[in-house]
Amino acid sequence: MKFETMMLRGLFIACLAVCGLILAAMVTTTPASVQLAANGGIGAILLAAPTSCALRPDGVVCPQIGG
């Protein structure tokens, strides 16, 4: 009975540690959009923008430029 109790306590402590690390990572991570906006340069935003539409070009979702 003593061994099972120690194993359960160890598992509980390990789970708390993992949950704490995940929570800390979620709180301290800065999204890429915020990092781009903080740079202040339009060049960084344009470099990160895709050059082509990822969806089917139907004229509404991906409007044709110049036509």
matplotlib code that plots the C-alpha trace (Angstrom):
import matplotlib.pyplot as plt

x = [0.0, 2.9, 4.4, 1.2, 0.7, 4.2, 3.7, 0.4, 2.0, 4.9, 2.5, 0.5, 3.6, 4.8, 1.4, 1.4, 4.9, 3.9, 0.7, 2.7, 5.2, 2.5, 0.7, 3.9, 4.6, 1.1, 1.4, 4.9, 4.7, 4.3, 2.3, 4.1, 1.6, 2.4, 6.1, 5.6, 3.6, 6.2, 8.9, 7.1, 8.4, 6.0, 8.9, 8.8, 5.0, 5.3, 8.0, 5.8, 2.8, 2.2, 2.8, -0.1, -3.5, -3.8, -7.4, -9.0, -9.0, -12.7, -12.5, -14.0, -11.7, -8.5, -9.3, -7.3, -4.9, -4.6, -7.5]
y = [0.0, 2.4, 1.9, 2.7, 5.8, 7.0, 6.4, 8.3, 11.2, 11.2, 11.2, 14.0, 16.1, 15.4, 16.4, 19.6, 20.4, 19.8, 21.9, 24.7, 24.7, 24.7, 27.6, 29.6, 29.0, 30.2, 33.4, 34.4, 33.6, 36.6, 36.0, 36.7, 39.4, 41.3, 41.0, 42.3, 45.2, 46.0, 46.3, 49.3, 48.8, 48.0, 46.1, 43.4, 43.0, 42.8, 40.2, 38.0, 38.3, 35.5, 36.3, 34.3, 33.3, 30.0, 29.5, 29.2, 32.6, 33.4, 37.2, 37.5, 35.7, 36.4, 39.5, 39.8, 42.8, 45.1, 43.8]
z = [0.0, 0.7, -2.7, -4.5, -2.5, -3.2, -7.0, -7.0, -5.1, -7.6, -10.5, -9.0, -8.5, -12.1, -13.5, -11.5, -12.8, -16.4, -16.1, -14.4, -17.3, -19.9, -18.1, -17.9, -21.6, -22.5, -20.3, -21.5, -25.2, -27.5, -30.8, -34.1, -35.0, -31.9, -32.6, -36.1, -34.9, -32.3, -35.0, -36.4, -39.9, -42.8, -44.5, -41.8, -42.2, -46.0, -45.8, -43.6, -45.9, -48.4, -52.0, -53.3, -52.2, -50.4, -51.5, -54.9, -56.6, -57.0, -57.1, -53.6, -51.2, -53.2, -55.4, -58.6, -58.4, -61.3, -63.3]

ax = plt.figure().add_subplot(projection="3d")
ax.plot(x, y, z, "-o")
ax.set_aspect("equal")
plt.show()
